[in-house]
Amino acid sequence: MKHLTTFFIVVLIASAGFLGNGLYQTKIELNQTVTELLSTQNNLSQKESEILNLNSNIKDLKSQIVGYQFEIADKEREIKESENKIEELTEVTKSQEESISRLRDVLSDLDKTGNLISENYGETLILYDNSKIFELFRPLWKQVEDDEEDYTKLGIAFIYFRDESKKYEENVVLGQYNGLFDTIFIYSDTTNVKTIYHEIAHTIYKVLFQNNQNNKKIWSDLYKQLKENQLLSSQYAYTSEEEGFAEEYAYYKTGLNPNQPSAVKNMMEQIDESLR
Ligand SMILES: [Zn+2]
């Protein structure tokens, strides 16, 4: 939950973020190549049925009188052209199949070396470091996934559950959001779904508040009041307006603060409605 200094974030992006984004890119590439392959294969079978037609035409023509000889020559030229086209398409198909198998190798290598387990949540990739982490965090993620809210609307590239206990200045880091790539990391000391909601709330903040002065002012005013009256849900919420927002959203989603003011709950409810 603790946010790192800019320098530290950059280092982290370079390591973990890069691996995750690479995998995401590879998956997109794989999908595109499969689509291209399917369309080439369609073209190929179309050409093949054209040739069949032409061949049967020729048979018909040959059984008739000599005057058709020119026409036969034309048809035979068409066949030759179609056959060339088929050769071309077969080449394309072959190279597409090769690139698919190359991409699959990349993915399976990643699985072997990092035991990475992945699943899709819309356009967002959900990644787990290994089967132990998968068993641990799948139930937590399931709670979020089952929500009425469609968080894929926020454009999160991936949520990555790490087999890593992380510390920053003696504090345990549970999760981390990277606003540059819209990626979320959840670390192994996390035990509550609240952490996932907290990090998702950072993307909500970016999408709805960061570049919208009206929204920003509404939250800013509310935050000031909550702070002054000691009504924020956690100690960490006092860190900043943005962390305060992330904390309040997480407490709203989990109901962990029975005394959360209704002004906060109403605001979060409106945000959730926009995600349905
Ligand atoms: Zn945070």
Residues whose N, C-alpha, C, O or C-beta is under 5 A from the ligand:
A	BS01	ZN	M1 E243 A246
